[in-house]
């Protein structure tokens, strides 16, 4: 006796696991490898069978299908638990980028519904509506790509939908990346001269001169200790960096930590130029006169050179705020005295001082390998990019001077023949 096959209300034969519900919609039931039951629903039989195809494809590919409610945020939390091998400050920045820009909205996207076009649309929204720079979006992409790759590795996704998702945006907006500029020599002289004056900004002179004439990173300068400075041999040992956790992400709740330098090449011995030595001795004398002593102890490190009036360590935010005030008041002063034709200071940050020092070394035609060692660049290409840019500007100025010289010669020759 033949078994009568199940049919829907339109007399269509239903496959194994397919059912029509009382409200006319359709359901498909199946068990996974562990025997756990799952169900999916659809309005029509065709829609249901398309979903069935995806399920069977996932089973064949080994992709887990029992995660219909798993979101990007769920995978991010898993990634945070598993991620290793990053410096604390880098990991903190990654987490900040995700929680600030991905977690509140896009992070709630379900993995099973995620497509490449969703990633591209998200990046376009960050650029068009939130006015983020492509460099910032690139940082967000770095984290999101790793989170989604973990979903691929754990077989929740068949492919990483963020692969190459940023290329189109970069290509369309590659001109909005602001090029880092060093201070010109007149601007540097103006900045140093303004700090030299006795006044409310004079006490900032030692730390900014140290940055400007060593090329050290801001964390390397703020973490510098007196024992790292050899006044007899005129050298500075760069062997650690001070990290500030502005969002309170450090496990023990304190805002500072000590890390190794940014790269292996960052651990280095650099020459202490006379101007830096003078600035450091000035800082020591100022602290002795005012009775200021270092009270900070960070991961066992203490006796920091650059401290605030309470004996605590300085950090990048405070220094950049001080720079903005210095730039503002310096420009007010020179414009009032010399008018609109005066040299003024552009907006810049502590890192500009590092870039300026590297530029001065290039202008002096110092060997690129020596510049790499002093700056602590891990890749010689970083040094050569700056070197090539600077030497191109020098050549251009020399050619401009040559053109002016030839114009003057031509004019003199014409005047000579006109008098004959």
Buried (B, 14 or more C-beta within 10 A) or exposed (E): EEEEEEEBEEEEEBEEBBBBEEEEBBBBEBEEEEEEEEEBEBEEBEBBBEBBEBBEEBBEEEBBBEBEEBBBBBBBBBBBEEBEEEBBBEBBBBBBBBBEBBBEEBBEBEBBEBEBEBBBEBBBEBBEEEEBBBEBBBBBBBBBBBBBBBBBEBBBBBEBBBBEBBEEBBEEEEEEEEEEBBBEEEBBEBBBEBBEEEEEBBBBBBBBBBBBBBBBBBBBBBBBBEEBBEEEEEEBBBBBBBBBBEEEBBEEEEBBBBBEBBEEBBBBBBEBBEBBBBBBEBBBEBBEEEEBEBEBEBBEBEBBBBBEEEEBBBBBEBBBEBBEEBBEBBBEBBEEEEEEEEEBBEEBBBBBBBBBBBBBBBBEEBEBEEBBBBBBBBEBEBBBEBBEBBEEEEEEEEEEEEEEEEEEEEEEEEEEEEEE
